Amino acid sequence: MKTELCSFCLKSGILCQKCSAKVKAGEISELDLRIARLLLSLEEKYPSLQNVCFYKAVSVEKTLAIIVGHGDVPRLLGYGGKIIKAIGDETNKSVRILEYGVDDRKFLEDLFIPLSILTINTIWLPDGSTETRVILKKKRGTPLPFDLKALKEIARKVRKMSLRVEFAE
């Protein structure tokens, strides 16, 4: 697995000066360390994780978003979802895998899986700020497969994106 931290630091649990400086500067959080160690421990069981590039982890309430490199989402979703389940069991959270450096539409599609997006609009507010309006396709009466409030907060933390989510049939 590729990450901002050296693999020795992740395996040993003791940070070198370079990695320690990144943590002190706030570039890497304690959560990033925990998730990177967890992914490294799963690498032996799931060899496809060796090529995954891990950027960041964001946690909001009971939802955990893992941001990985371009094209790495299928590697984490492989093995019949066993990797995601293992991460979810270990962290006791619902897991979302997001791709780093993609456009807003792809980011939102990954965020709101399994629901499909009908429309994305930008709303310009009088104070000069913007909101992104997302209309999702959902059957009436079916519960949401995710915590909407947590996903909005993840979008704000990861992309500084203020979301307004609506549903259509």
N, C-alpha and C positions, 0 to 999 in steps of 0.2 A: 504494500500500500504506500502511495506517495502522500506526503503531508508536509506542512511547514516545519514540523518537529523532526529531529533525527530519530531513526528507528531505535538506536541504542537507548535514548532517553525514554522512549515509550516502553521498551522491553524491561529496562532496569527499574523504572519508576523514579530515578534520580535525574534531575535536569542538569544539563551542561550550562555553561555561562550564556551561550548564545540563545538557547531555548528558554532559559530562566529570564533573560532580558525581554524576550517576546511576551512572556506571561506578565511580567511587571509593567510593560508598556501597554498592556491591554489588547495586544494583537491576537492573543490566544487566551481563551477563558478556561476555567476549571472544567466546564462542560466539554469543551473541545478536547481537552486532555483525556477525559473519561471515555468519550465516544471513540477517539482515535485508538486508545488502548483496547477497547472492546472490539473494534473492527480488526485490529492486529491479532487479537486472540482467536477471532473467527477465521482468520486467513488460512490456517492449517486445514480446517474442515472444509472450507469453501475456497479453492485455489483461484477462482475468478477475482477475488478481492485483491490479489497481488497487483493487479493493473489499475485499481481504482485510485483516483486522486481525491482525497478528502480535504475540503476547504474549511468548513465551519459547521457547528451545530447550534441550533437555536431552540430553546425550550420555552413553551408558554403553557401554563397549567398542565393538562394531561396530554399535550401534543409535543412531539419532538420532530424538528425539521433538520434533516442532514443534507448539507449542500456538497455535491460532488462534481467532479470535472465533466467536461463535455463528452457525452456518449457513455457515461458510467452508470446511468440510471438502470439499464437492463441488467448489468452485472450484479447490482444489489437486489433487484427484483427477481432474479433467477432462482433456481433450486426450489421452485414451487412456493416461493415466499418464505422459505425457512430462515433466510438471513434476517429479513424484516421481523419475523416472529421472534427470533432469538434476541434481537436488539430491543424489541418491545417488551419481552419478558424480563430482560435484564434491567431496563430503565423504568418499567411499569408505566409506559406511556404509549400512545398511539403514534406511529412513525410515518413521516412524509419524507420522500426522497425528492430533492429539487436539484436542478442542473445549474451550474455556475455559468454566468456570462451569456445567458440566452435572452431573447427578446421578451417583452412583457407578456405576450400571448402564451408563449410556451411555458413561462414561469407560472402563470395563472392556471393553465391546463394541468400542470403537474401538481399544483397546490390543491385543486378541487377535484382530483381524481376520486371517485369513479363518475362523477357528474360531468356532463359535457357543457361547454360554454356556447351559448347562442350569440351573444353580442358583448363587445367591450367598447365602452365610450369613455371619453375624458370630459369631466364636468369642471368648468372654470367657475370658481366661487368669487363673490364680490371682493373678498380680501386679497385676491391675487393667487391664492393656493388652488390646487387641483385635487379632484377626487376621481378615482377610476371606478366606473359603474360596470359591474359584471352581472349579466343575466344568465342564470344557469337553468338547464332543462331538468325538471324534477316532476315525478308523478305525484299527484295530490294524495295526501294521506300517508305517504311513505316517510319514515323518519330520516333525518340527515345522517349520512354515514360518518360525519366528523363534527367537531366542535367549531362552529362558524366564528365565534368570538376569538378563539385561539388562532384560527387561520388568518383572520384580519390582522391580528397583532403580529403574527409571523411575517406577513407581507410588509407591515410597517417597519419591522426591525431589519429585515433582509434587504428590501428594495426601497425603503422610505416611501411606500405607496399607501395612500389612504383609500380604502375600499368601501364601496357601497354595493352590497350584494342583494340582488332581487331574483325571484324565481318565476319561471313560466312553464306551462305544460307542453 
